[in-house]
Amino acid sequence: MKRFYVVLFVLFALYAALIGRYVLQGDAFAIPVHDRGTVADPHTFMTAQQITDAESLSRLRSLTYFLLSPLQAGLILALLGVSVRFRKLVERWFRHSFWQAAVFVLLFLLLTDVIFLPVDYWLLRVDRSYGLSNETMAMFWSDHAKDFAVNLLATWAMVGGFRWISRRSPRRWWLWLWLISVPFIVFVTFLQPVVLDPLYNDFQPLQNQELKRDILALADKAHIPAHQVYEVNMSERTNGVNAYVNGIGGNARIVLWDTTLKKLNTDEILTVMAHEMGHYVEKHIYWGLLYGIALSLLGFWLAFHAFGGFVRRFGPAWGLRGERDLAALPVLLLLVTLMNFVSAPAQNAFSRVIEHRADMYAMKMTGDGDAAIRAFQKIAAENLSPVTQPKLVQWFRGSHPTILERIHYFEQFQRRPAAGSNGAK
């Protein structure tokens, strides 16, 4: 077993060295020569300090991302021995399998949460040091507690479902779990804007009545059944800017961060909102659900085969009794962690497609490429976002086209009149 861990450590060290060299060295954010001095050149709309901060912050976040998933997987492997001890404890404490599973999950999640708490705190410190975060320690602990509670409830439900189904259908549990997950995913999508989001932030109707009328007029033209626009007090947490339309049907909610209201002009806000409405009109939420459901089918099937193979091959060395052993549940977490990491490029490629489609819709609605360019220039400056990204980083982390690519697209509409729209004000 020691030899196994030594090999894993050596492999991780080599991986970390290669990733560190790729992410931290070289001029990874250089823009093409023909873009220098244009509206896509960050030197024309960001200060030298903002450009330096954006690039260094991106390097730090990318390095953290690429190292954290393998570290999580390695930690879970290292904790398999601990999970066996937890299983022995809960079997001594409780006779009923329900309580054994519930307390086992609680203990294991508490342990991993404590271990990775320093990482969460370090990321907060990084954002605060770059002037992006205003989050207090009280907010940090409050959000952390809420995240843990939501994660615990979801894990209890998944573990309970897995143990019940795997006992009755040991060869098809992956298919039954996938079928059960489909309505659950849809249900959560409906609930998020009205139940989950308000747990973390305060929402109130938009106070700027003129802007509200303009946004609702845009929504009406887009046939979005919204009668209210909300602003959320994100300035107590961040200096970044954002806006979104989420939910389905009658639960659709148009939301602006208060920082967006302070830092963008009306015409810029309208182009951003037209983009967000494009997601709704083109049913990107539904397409995302379908894509996620299809990807999860493959994931459940792979998890079934990988889980069984791992437990049969390596389980005895850790003291695992078989696939239904409570102590083997962290292996599923290990597989989910690895599959999320490996599937990130495919998920982001899909996301970039629908984000570009939303940009196209925004231009169809407003025709105001100039306002869109100014909006994304300000977004880059306020969020400290580089206008370009290294290819590997964009594949794994780029859920949107780069700001350079988006500005290039909007340039086509700089001098075009609004295409039959009300126009931005």
Secondary structure, DSSP 8 states (H G I E B T S, - for coil): -HHHHHHHHHHHHHHHHHHHHHHHSS-TT---GGGTTSTT-GGGTS-HHHHHHHHHHHHHHHHHHHHHHHHHHHHHHHTHHHHHHHHHHHHHH-SSHHHHHHHHHHHHHHHHHHHHHHHHHHHHHHHHHTT-B---HHHHHHHHHHHHHHHHHHHHHHHHHHHHHHHH-TTTHHHHHHHHHHHHHHHHHHHIIIIIGGGTS-EEE-S-HHHHHHHHHHHHHTT-----EEEE-GGGTBS---EEEESSGGG-EEEEEHHHHHHS-HHHHHHHHHHHHHHHHTTHHHHHHHHHHHHHHHHHHHHHHHHHHHHHHHHHHHT---TT-GGGHHHHHHHHHHHHHHHHHHHHHHHHHHHHHHHHHHHHHH--HHHHHHHHHHHHHHHT--S---HHHHHHH-SS--HHHHHHHHHTTTT---SSS----
